[in-house]
Amino acid sequence: MKRLKTVTVISVFLMLVFSMSCNRQVQPEKADGEALVKQVWEAMKTNDMEFIENILAPGFQSIHQDGARNRDEQIELIRELNMGEYVLDNFKITQNENTLNVTYFVNVTETIAGNTITKHAARLSVFCKTTDGWKWFSHANLVALK
């Protein structure tokens, strides 16, 4: 449990640091963070790798129970993801200029790094507005492995 708390604190700190480095060249516009997350989840479920590769920012980083991943490692994880039905809820969204922080909960059965997890779990995704649209910049998967 202590390791999970440490990972959670570190991941939230990293998310904040990463979100400060988002591209600030585009004028901010009101974004629909819930819609962005839902698009990402539908693409993961249907294995729409073209969408995933397009929305992932070049400097993407994620944190999962088994460690951090860069953009290429996240693409590989999603490509191999075996995800069941899911429900997303309890969205909280904040936007600061071109940075969009989205926290939410998911009910899903998924297999990550050989571990099958079925839980109501917290997630955090950060999106940044670029000249190419909103990009998924970082993600925290906040569920403990048994």
C-alpha positions in Angstrom: 0.0 0.0 0.0 2.9 2.3 0.8 4.4 1.7 -2.7 1.0 2.6 -4.3 0.8 5.8 -2.3 4.4 6.7 -3.4 3.6 5.9 -7.0 0.5 8.0 -6.8 2.3 11.0 -5.4 5.1 10.7 -7.9 2.7 10.3 -10.8 0.6 13.3 -9.9 3.8 15.4 -9.5 5.1 14.2 -12.9 1.7 15.0 -14.5 1.9 18.5 -13.2 5.5 19.0 -14.4 4.7 17.5 -17.9 1.5 19.6 -18.3 3.6 22.8 -17.8 5.7 22.0 -20.8 2.7 21.8 -23.3 2.8 23.7 -26.5 1.7 27.3 -25.7 1.7 28.5 -29.3 -2.1 28.0 -29.9 -4.8 30.2 -28.5 -6.7 28.4 -25.7 -10.2 27.2 -26.5 -12.8 25.5 -24.4 -12.3 21.8 -24.7 -14.5 18.8 -24.0 -12.2 16.7 -21.8 -14.9 14.0 -21.3 -15.3 13.6 -25.1 -11.5 13.3 -25.6 -11.3 10.6 -22.9 -14.3 8.7 -24.4 -12.7 8.8 -27.8 -9.4 7.4 -26.4 -11.2 4.6 -24.6 -13.3 3.7 -27.7 -10.1 3.6 -29.8 -8.5 1.4 -27.3 -11.5 -1.0 -27.2 -11.7 -1.2 -31.0 -7.9 -1.3 -31.4 -8.0 1.9 -33.6 -4.2 2.3 -33.6 -4.3 5.1 -36.2 -6.3 7.2 -33.8 -4.1 6.3 -30.8 -0.9 7.1 -32.7 -2.3 10.4 -33.9 -3.6 11.6 -30.5 -0.5 10.6 -28.5 1.9 13.5 -28.1 5.6 13.0 -29.0 6.6 13.5 -25.4 3.8 11.2 -24.0 4.5 9.4 -20.7 2.3 7.2 -18.5 2.5 5.6 -15.2 1.0 2.2 -14.4 1.3 -0.3 -11.6 4.3 -1.9 -13.2 6.2 1.3 -14.0 6.4 4.3 -16.5 6.0 4.1 -20.2 7.0 6.4 -23.0 4.9 7.0 -26.2 6.2 3.9 -28.0 5.8 1.7 -25.0 2.2 3.0 -24.5 1.4 2.2 -28.1 2.6 -1.3 -27.6 0.6 -1.7 -24.4 -2.6 -0.5 -26.1 -2.0 -2.7 -29.1 -1.8 -5.7 -26.8 -4.7 -4.6 -24.5 -7.4 -7.1 -24.1 -10.2 -4.9 -22.7 -13.8 -5.9 -21.9 -16.8 -3.6 -21.6 -16.2 -0.4 -19.6 -18.1 2.4 -18.0 -16.5 5.8 -17.5 -17.9 8.2 -14.8 -17.3 10.9 -12.3 -15.4 13.2 -14.6 -13.6 16.3 -13.2 -12.0 18.6 -15.7 -9.8 21.6 -15.4 -8.3 23.7 -18.2 -5.5 26.1 -17.9 -4.8 27.8 -21.3 -3.7 24.9 -23.5 -3.6 22.2 -20.9 -6.5 20.0 -20.0 -6.5 17.8 -16.9 -9.2 15.1 -16.8 -9.7 12.8 -13.8 -12.3 10.1 -13.9 -13.2 6.6 -12.8 -13.5 3.5 -14.9 -15.1 0.2 -14.4 -13.3 -2.2 -16.7 -11.7 -5.6 -16.9 -8.3 -5.4 -18.6 -5.1 -7.2 -18.8 -1.9 -5.2 -18.3 1.5 -6.8 -18.2 -0.1 -10.2 -17.6 -2.3 -9.0 -14.7 -6.1 -9.1 -15.1 -7.8 -6.3 -13.2 -11.5 -5.6 -12.7 -12.1 -2.6 -10.5 -13.7 0.8 -10.3 -10.4 2.7 -10.7 -9.2 6.3 -10.8 -7.4 7.6 -13.9 -5.8 10.9 -14.8 -5.1 12.1 -18.4 -3.5 15.3 -19.5 -4.2 16.7 -22.9 -2.3 19.7 -24.6 -3.6 21.9 -27.4 -1.1 21.9 -30.3 -1.3 23.2 -33.9 -2.5 19.7 -34.8 -5.3 19.7 -32.2 -5.6 18.2 -28.7 -2.8 15.6 -28.0 -2.8 13.1 -25.1 0.3 14.1 -23.2 0.3 12.0 -20.1 -1.8 9.4 -18.2 -1.9 7.9 -14.7 -3.5 4.5 -14.1 -4.2 4.5 -10.4 -5.3 1.0 -9.5 -3.4 -1.4 -7.2 -2.4 -4.8 -8.3 -3.1 -7.8 -6.1 
